[in-house]
């Protein structure tokens, strides 16, 4: 995923499934052009990851 798409997902009112390492995540904040803060929906852990490691499930 790129940062432009991550911004679009954060702004849309409908839920869009995003995965990080196969786990569903919530996008909290885009920190710069290459990093995003996420929350893992399984255990509510938070971390900063490269935005290009995120996958949109369609």
C-alpha positions in Angstrom: 0.0 0.0 0.0 1.2 3.6 -0.5 0.6 6.6 1.8 -2.0 8.1 -0.5 -4.2 5.0 -0.3 -3.7 4.8 3.5 -4.9 8.4 3.7 -8.0 7.6 1.6 -8.8 4.6 3.8 -8.5 6.7 7.0 -10.9 9.3 5.5 -13.6 6.9 4.2 -16.7 6.3 6.4 -17.1 2.7 5.3 -14.8 0.0 6.8 -12.0 -1.3 4.6 -10.1 -4.3 5.7 -6.3 -3.7 6.0 -3.8 -6.4 7.0 -0.3 -6.3 8.4 1.5 -9.6 8.4 -1.9 -11.3 7.8 -3.6 -9.7 10.9 -6.4 -7.1 10.6 -5.3 -3.6 11.7 -6.8 -0.2 12.2 -4.8 2.8 10.8 -4.3 5.4 13.5 -2.0 7.9 12.1 0.3 8.5 9.1 3.6 9.7 10.6 5.4 10.6 7.4 5.4 9.5 3.8 6.6 6.0 4.7 5.4 5.1 8.2 2.0 4.6 9.8 0.9 3.9 13.3 -1.5 0.9 13.5 -3.5 -0.9 16.1 -3.8 -4.7 15.8 -7.5 -5.6 16.0 -6.8 -9.0 17.6 -4.9 -7.8 20.7 -5.1 -4.0 20.5 -1.3 -3.7 20.4 0.0 -0.6 18.7 3.1 -0.2 16.5 4.7 1.9 13.8 5.2 0.1 10.5 6.2 0.9 7.0 3.1 1.8 5.0 4.2 -0.4 2.1 3.9 -3.5 4.4 0.2 -3.0 4.7 -2.2 -4.9 2.4 -5.7 -4.0 1.5 -8.0 -7.0 1.4 -10.5 -6.8 -1.5 
